Amino acid sequence: MSPTVPDPELDAVTSAFLSAGARFVVIGGFAVIAHRYVRATEDVDLLIPADDDNDRRCGAALVALNAVWTLDGRALDPPALTGRAHSRLLTSRGLVDLLREGEAPLDYATVAAGAERADLGDGTFLIAGLRSLVSFKRLADRPRDRLDLEELRALHGGLPMESLPGLDA
């Protein structure tokens, strides 16, 4: 019997990460919603910098959220986050995906510099700006991502495009 997966709670997840002093930018479905296309999402996606100290802070936030690995249900051992490109965990507040920064323009500094600020009651955090969000969606290129881009285009008109390494010549 698989565990029940709670709906993702952006406020609780960002609160835990802020309390731990972690640096992150909200990307994925919640960023799409922040840019006015309201749709369901199954997880909280966070972009994090390549930084061992920040990895420890993210680990502390995830422990506070009772995180377990989605693959085998083992409790998170925070050092296991260090250097991982992608970590998917089930928490008491929903699924959390941590994605380590990539190359520019999807590096942490560039995404953070173009991000919007939000506060759900526990402090200010960053949500990917439209330019970065479009880049993430183009790179992922799943059916959901293509639909998000269509809906965002309908809402915002022409979308900002960055040249992406490995995708654009």
LINSUL-V637347 format. One record per residue. N is the residue number from 1. D_LAST is the distance of its C-alpha to the last C-alpha in Angstrom with 2 decimals. Layout:
# LINSUL-V637347
N,D_LAST  N,D_LAST
This chain:
# LINSUL-V637347
1,46.78  2,43.53  3,43.84  4,43.53  5,40.30  6,41.12  7,39.09  8,36.68  9,38.42  10,36.00  11,38.95  12,40.46  13,37.23  14,36.25  15,39.91  16,39.96  17,36.78  18,38.15  19,41.52  20,39.98  21,38.18  22,34.74  23,31.55  24,29.28  25,27.25  26,27.87  27,24.79  28,24.75  29,27.52  30,29.72  31,26.97  32,26.40  33,30.18  34,30.25  35,27.97  36,30.65  37,29.58  38,32.49  39,32.11  40,33.36  41,31.64  42,32.80  43,31.87  44,31.15  45,27.66  46,27.52  47,24.80  48,26.55  49,25.85  50,26.00  51,29.63  52,32.63  53,35.10  54,33.11  55,32.93  56,36.75  57,37.02  58,34.85  59,37.09  60,40.17  61,38.93  62,38.24  63,41.66  64,43.25  65,41.62  66,43.06  67,39.68  68,39.55  69,36.70  70,35.79  71,35.66  72,39.23  73,40.97  74,41.64  75,42.22  76,39.51  77,40.24  78,38.31  79,37.40  80,35.39  81,32.74  82,32.02  83,28.50  84,27.67  85,24.12  86,25.65  87,29.30  88,30.85  89,34.49  90,37.30  91,39.39  92,42.53  93,40.39  94,37.79  95,34.65  96,32.51  97,28.97  98,27.95  99,24.28  100,23.60  101,21.05  102,17.55  103,15.14  104,14.78  105,14.69  106,16.50  107,18.98  108,22.58  109,23.23  110,20.46  111,21.34  112,25.03  113,24.83  114,23.54  115,25.86  116,28.93  117,32.30  118,34.65  119,38.11  120,39.84  121,43.01  122,42.39  123,40.20  124,36.93  125,33.63  126,29.99  127,28.04  128,24.28  129,23.65  130,21.94  131,18.62  132,18.49  133,19.97  134,17.35  135,14.63  136,16.91  137,17.57  138,14.03  139,13.44  140,16.86  141,16.55  142,20.22  143,22.52  144,24.10  145,20.86  146,19.95  147,23.57  148,23.43  149,20.53  150,22.59  151,25.67  152,24.15  153,22.79  154,26.37  155,27.87  156,25.71  157,24.34  158,20.74  159,18.90  160,17.17  161,13.41  162,11.68  163,8.08  164,8.34  165,7.80  166,7.43  167,6.66  168,3.79  169,0.00
